[in-house]
């Protein structure tokens, strides 16, 4: 299959997605932060049997709790997990837990209160998690730039890092666009770092093929863009096979998994698609543009005045 340079169109599409996400954020429709970032209370009980979420909702509504989320897990759907926004005091948390247990025990006597857990995450811990996530991505990006620049060349490193930043920003943008169906919790950080590694692996394979073709005597007359087209075409079969294999597994996890698995798998799906998109349609052409620009500067005649 012959590949053509559509990097400009691809960048415009990606830019449009990012701008839309930015505008939504400015109008108060940004990322739906979970408890790991915003702070709050997470309560977990083994109900001993499948339960009706309406009963849990009624128990929480009676206490005037709003903005909560309810999820279930376990082989029979017997594990209850409730997430509640930040409460005022420790006494409020204890009263909530006590009243919730009393109400639910009346309908579900098999509820095991001994193994129940209530974990509180403060907003300070959430802010620290955000800082650590940003630092992790920046550190990984810097180290990858050094590695790729050493293994290939500086322009390859710059192009690869541009692709990584593109993938991370696309993942964040879709967290804004899909805020009604997914929350951002600590699992997103794990997904983001996973995609950084996955994306750079795809990019290195393309750049390795570019380096091989660029060194062949028969291709010396070709423009850098044409070499990138050829290299992406030669790697396309491998890219399609590995991507589909990975996506089938992750999509299955998203469809069949519980809410916690979905919070991890959906960003992974977005990141995989974005990583394949950037490594094949953007990164190589950024390198080609930088190389052609460098060659153009070298070929320009000197403008220094001649001595008389």
KEKE-794944 format. One record per residue: residue in three letters; x, z, y of N, C-alpha, C in turn. Coordinates in pm, whole numbers, plus 50000, padded with zeros to 5 digits. Example, Ala and Ser with C-alpha at 12.3 -4.5 7.8 and 13.67 -1.06 7.14 Angstrom:
BEGIN
Ala513195078049431512305078049550513205078049670
Ser512855070849775513675071449894512905078750003
END
This chain:
BEGIN
Unk500855000049881500005000050000500885000050124
Unk500614990750215501414989850337500854999150444
Unk501745006950506501345016650608501755011450744
Unk500905013750844501205009750982501285022051071
Unk501845020051186502025031051282500735033351360
Unk500065044351328498865048451402499075062251462
Unk500355065651488500685079151536499985082251667
Unk499905072451757499275075051887497795078751870
Unk497095071151784495675074051759495525087751694
Unk496405090751598496345103751529496575115251626
Unk497535113551716497805124051814496625125951909
Unk495955115051943494775116052030493645123651960
Unk493465120951830492435128151754492755143051747
Unk494015146051714494425160151706494305166951842
Unk494735159951947494625165552081493185168252119
Unk492265159252080490855161352109490305173752040
Unk490705176051914490265187851841490775200551909
Unk492045200351951492625212152015491985214952151
Unk491715204552227491085206352359489675211752342
Unk488935206652244487575211552219487595226352183
Unk488545230152097488665244252059489025252852179
Unk489895247752266490285255252386489095257252479
Unk488305246752498487135247652585486125257752530
Unk485895257352399484965266952338485465281252358
Unk486775283152345487345296452365487165301152508
Unk487345292052604487185295652744485745299552777
Unk484785293952702483375297152723482895308552633
Unk483825316152576483465327852498483105325052354
Unk483395313152303483085309652164484375307452087
Unk485295316652102486595315252037486575319751893
Unk487725323851845487875327751705487035340251676
Unk486405340151560485625351751514486595361551447
Unk487095370951526488085380351476487465390251379
Unk488095391851262487655401751166488185415551199
Unk487905424951111488305438751136489825440451141
Unk490545432051066491995433351064492595431351202
Unk491905423551287492415420751421491665428551528
Unk490345429151516489545435351622489395450451602
Unk489655455151481489465469351453488055472151405
Unk487905482651326486585486251277486685493351143
Unk485545494551075485425502350952485055493150836
Unk485765494850723485455487450601485075497550493
Unk483845496350441483325505450339483125497650209
Unk483545503550098483445496749967482885506449863
Unk481855501849788481235509949683481015501449559
Unk481135508149444480695502349317479255506949296
Unk478315497549310476895501249302476425503249160
Unk477245499349061476865501248921475915490548868
Unk475405482048954474495471248916474375461549032
Unk473795449949005473545440449114472575446749213
Unk472785443949342471965450349444471415439949541
Unk470405444349614469775435749715470395438949851
Unk470955428849917471595431150047470605436050151
Unk469325432750134468305437150229468205452450232
Unk468455458950118468425473550114469575479350196
Unk470735473150187471885477850265471645475450414
Unk471095463850446470785460650586469825470850644
Unk468805474350568467815484050617468455497650641
Unk469385501650551470055514550566470935514850691
Unk471555503750722472415503150841471585502050968
Unk470515493950963469665492351081469015505651121
Unk468665513751021468045526751049468965535651131
Unk470285533951111471265542151185471695535651316
Unk471085524251349471395517651476472705509951475
Unk473205506351357474455498751346474155483851366
Unk474965477251448474805462851472476155455751453
Unk476095442851438477315434751429478045436251298
Unk477405441851195478065444051067477995431350980
Unk478785431250873478715420650773478705426950635
Unk477965420950543477815426150407478275415450309
Unk479065419550210479535410350107479455417249972
Unk479405409249867479395414949731480425407549646
Unk480935414449545481915408649455481755415249319
Unk482655411949227482555417449092481875407648999
Unk482055409848869481505400648769479985399848777
Unk479335410748809477875411048819477395412648963
Unk478295411049057477915412649197477595426849234
Unk478235436449166477895450649185478775457549288
Unk479815451049337480705457249435480185454049576
Unk479915464449651479425463049789480585465049886
Unk480695456049984481675457850091480975455650224
Unk481065465550311480435464850442481525465750548
Unk481455457050646482395457250758481615459950885
Unk482065469950959481345474551077482305474951195
Unk481885470251312482755471051430483155485251462
Unk484105486551550484705499551583483645509851623
Unk483745521351562482865532551597483575542051693
Unk482785550351759483325558451868484275569351819
Unk483845577351721484635589051680484695589951528
Unk485585598551479485685601151336484405607451283
Unk483745615351367482475621551326481415610851302
Unk481395600351387480425589351368480665582551234
Unk481925580851196482245574351070481765582750952
Unk482005595750959481595604550850480075605050837
Unk479375605750950477905606050948477345593050891
Unk477945581850931477485568950881477645568250730
Unk478805572050681479075571250538478145580450459
Unk477955592350509477085601950439475635597050433
Unk475125592250547473745587450551473565574850466
Unk474575566150466474485553850386474445557250237
Unk475275566550194475285570550054473935576650013
Unk473395585150100472115591650068470995581350052
Unk470945571750143469895561550138470035552550017
Unk471275548249987471475539049876471295545849741
Unk471685558649730471525565849603470065567049564
Unk469165567249661467735568249631467235555949555
Unk467855544249581467445531849514468405527649403
Unk469655531949417470675527949318471395540549270
Unk470765547949175471345560749130472685559149057
Unk473035547049016474305544848948475465542949046
Unk475185543349174476225541749276477295552549256
Unk478555548349252479665557549228480295561349363
Unk479905573049414480425577349543481865582449532
Unk482275586449412483625591949395484705581349418
Unk484405568849381485395558149398485165550149526
Unk484185554249606483935547149732485085549149830
Unk485335539049910486415539750009485895535950147
Unk486485541950247486165538650386487485537750462
Unk487865525850499489135523450567488875519250711
Unk489525526250802489365523250945490625516450997
Unk490425505551069491535498351131491355499051282
Unk492315504751352492235505851497492655492951567
Unk492245491051691492625479051766494125477751788
Unk494845488951791496305488251811496965481751691
Unk496485485351569497025479351448496735464351446
Unk495545460351495495215446151501496125438551595
Unk496425444551710497325438051806498725436651749
Unk499175446651674500495445951611500525434951506
Unk499425433151435499345422651334499455408851398
Unk498815406951513498895394251584500325391451628
Unk500995401651684502385400051728503295396451611
Unk503105403351499503945400551382503695386551327
Unk502435382051335502125368551287502805358051373
Unk502725359651504503365350051595504875350151574
Unk505455362151560506895363051539507305356451407
Unk506495358151302506815352151172506835336951179
Unk505835331251247505765316751259506935311451342
Unk507255318151452508365313651537509705314651464
Unk509885325451388511135327051313511255316451205
Unk510165314151132510195303751028510465290051089
Unk509865287451205510065274651272511515272651314
Unk512115283151371513505282251417514455279951300
Unk514255287351191515125285651074514985271851012
Unk513765266751009513565253250954514195242551042
Unk514155244751173514805235251265516295234551236
Unk516925246151217518355246551187518645239651054
Unk517835242450953518055236650821517915221450823
Unk516835216550882516585202050882517595194850969
Unk517955200851082518965194651168520315193751095
Unk520625203751013521875203750938521815193650823
Unk520685193050752520575184350636520395169750677
Unk519635167350783519385153550826520055151050961
Unk519315153151069519855152051204518945159651299
Unk519375161151422518625169251519517245163551545
Unk517125150251557515825144251585514845146251469
Unk515365146251346514505149251232513985163551241
Unk514855172851282514425186651299513365188151406
Unk513555181251519512575182051628511235176351583
Unk511265164951512510035158651465509305167651364
Unk510085173951274509485182751174508835194851238
Unk509505200751337508945212551404507695208751484
Unk507705196951543506495192251613505325191351515
Unk505625186651393504575185851291504075199651249
Unk504995209251237504595222851199503695229151305
Unk504085227851430503265233351538501905226551542
Unk501885213451515500625206051508499715212051401
Unk500275214751282499465219851172498925233851202
Unk499765242351259499325255951292498215255551398
Unk498395247151500497385246251606496075240351554
Unk496165231051460494945225451400494215236151319
Unk494965244251244494335255051169493635264951262
Unk494295268651370493695277951466492475271551532
Unk492565258651564491445251651628490215251551538
Unk490425249251409489285249051318488725263151294
Unk489545273351312489005286851307488025289251422
Unk488255282451534487315283051646486065274951614
Unk486255262651567485125253751541484225259051429
Unk484815266351333484055271351218483795286351229
Unk483765291551350483635305951371482345311651312
Unk481325303551296480045308451245480065310751094
Unk481085305351023481105306650878482355313850826
Unk483315316850915484525323550867485095332650975
Unk485615343950931486305353251019487815351851000
Unk488565355251105490015355451093490465369651060
Unk491045371250942491605383950900493055381950858
Unk493655392250800495065391350763495335380250662
Unk494325376450584494515365450488494835352350558
Unk494405350850683494725338650758496225337750784
Unk496875349050808498315348950830499035343950706
Unk498595348950589499185344250463498935329350443
Unk497735324750477497435310550464498285302150558
Unk498475306850679499245299450778500705298050735
Unk501295308850686502685308250640502815299550515
Unk501795299650430501805290850313501815276250354
Unk501005272950454500915259050499502185254850571
Unk502845263950640504125260550703505115255750597
Unk505175262950483506055258650375505595245850309
Unk504295244350287503765232250224504005220050311
Unk503745221350439503895210050531505345205650543
Unk506275215350553507675211650569508205205150442
Unk507645208750326508055202350201507675187650202
Unk506445184450244506025170450255506895162750353
Unk507185169150466507985162450569509395159350520
Unk510005168750449511375166750400511415155250300
Unk510385153950217510345142850121510305129450194
Unk509495128650300509425116250378510755113550447
Unk511345123650509512615121850579513745118350482
Unk513695123650361514705120250262514635105350226
Unk513415100250214513245085950185513645077550307
Unk513355082450427513785075350548515305074350553
Unk515995085250520517455085350522518025075550420
Unk517415075050301517875065650198517725051250245
Unk516565047950297516315034250343517165030650463
Unk517385040250552518165037750672519635034750639
Unk520085039850522521475037750482521685024850403
Unk520625018350359520765006050281521164994450372
Unk522174986650331522644975450417521544965250446
Unk520644963250351519604953150371518564956850474
Unk518544969650517517534974150612518104976850751
Unk519374973650772520004976650901519374969051016
Unk518804957250986518214949151092516824954051131
Unk516234963051052514854967451076514804977951187
Unk513704978051258513464988451357513175001651286
Unk513415012551357513175025651298511715027351257
Unk510795022151335509375023051302509075016051171
Unk509695004651148509474997151024510035004750905
Unk511165011450924511735019550816510805031150782
Unk510205037150883509245048050859508035042750784
Unk507515031150824506385025050753506715023250605
Unk507895017750578508325015150441508475028250363
Unk509075038150425509315050950357508025058150324
Unk507085058250418505795064650393505045057350282
Unk505105043950281504445036050177505015039350039
Unk506345040650031506985043649903506655057649852
Unk506355066849941506065080749902504565083349889
Unk503745073349917502305075549927501695079649793
Unk502135073549684501595076949553501845091549518
Unk503075096049542503405110049516502585119349603
Unk502425115649730501665123949825500215125449782
Unk499595114349743498185114549702497995123149577
Unk498875121549480498735129049354498875144049376
Unk499925148149447500145162549468499065168649557
Unk498625161149657497595166449747496265168349676
Unk495855158349599494585159449527494625170749425
Unk495755172149355495875182849257495715196549324
Unk496375198249437496295211049507494895213249564
Unk494315202949624492995204449686491915207649584
Unk491985201649467490965204349364490965219249330
Unk492155224949316492255239149283491725247949396
Unk492155245049520491765253549633490275252149664
Unk489735239949655488305237949681487465245349576
Unk487935245149450487235252549345487225267549375
Unk488355272749423488405286849461487435289849574
Unk487335280549669486435282849783484975282949737
Unk484635273949647483245272749603482835284549514
Unk483725288449424483385298749325483855312749363
Unk484745313749462485335326749495484415335349581
Unk484805347849593484075357449678484525355349824
Unk483925362949914484175361050057485655362650093
Unk486315372550031487735374850063488585362750023
Unk488255356649909488975344649864488675332949956
Unk487465331950003487095320850092487815321850226
Unk488005334150274488735335950400490165330950390
Unk490715330950269492065325850247492055310950215
Unk491105306550132491145292750081490715282450184
Unk489765285850272489325275950371490445272050468
Unk491185281650527492325277650610493375269750532
Unk493555272850402494505265450320494055250850307
Unk492775248750285492245235050273492495227350402
Unk492165233550515492385227150644493865224150664
Unk494725233850630496155232150649496755221350561
Unk496295220350437496805209950348496475196150401
Unk495215194250440494815181250496495605178150622
Unk495755188150710496515186050833497985183350804
Unk498565190350706499965188550672500255174650618
Unk499395169750531499565156150478499395145950589
Unk498425148450674498135139550787499325138650881
Unk499905150150917501015150051013502295144750951
Unk502615148650826503875144450766503915129450739
Unk502755123350716502725109050686502395100350807
Unk501655105650902501165097451012501785100751148
Unk502515111851158503015115951289504525118451289
Unk504995127151200506375132151209507435121251206
Unk507315112051111508305101351100508345092551222
Unk507195090451283507125081651401507645088851526
Unk507545102051528508195109551636509715107851625
Unk510235108951503511665106651481512065092451522
Unk511255082451484511565068551517511575066451668
Unk510625072651739510565071251884511795077451949
Unk512195089251901513385095851956514645087651929
Unk514745081851810515915073851775515985061051859
Unk514855054451875514835042151956515155045252102
Unk514675056552150514975060552288516465063152305
Unk517075069552204518515072252210519305059252206
Unk518905050052121519595037052113519465029252244
Unk518275030152306518065023252433518955028552543
Unk519135041852542520015047852644521465043752622
Unk521895042352497523275038452469523555024052507
Unk522515015452492522705001252518522624997752666
Unk522185007352751522085004452894523485003052955
Unk523704993053041525014991453104525305002853201
Unk526555005653220526955016253312526635012353455
Unk526125021553532525755019053672526825023653770
Unk527985027753717529035032453805529635020653882
Unk529885021854013530465010654091531915008054049
Unk532254995454045533624991554009534564994454124
Unk535784998554085536795000954187537384987754235
Unk537614986454365538174974254424539654976454454
END
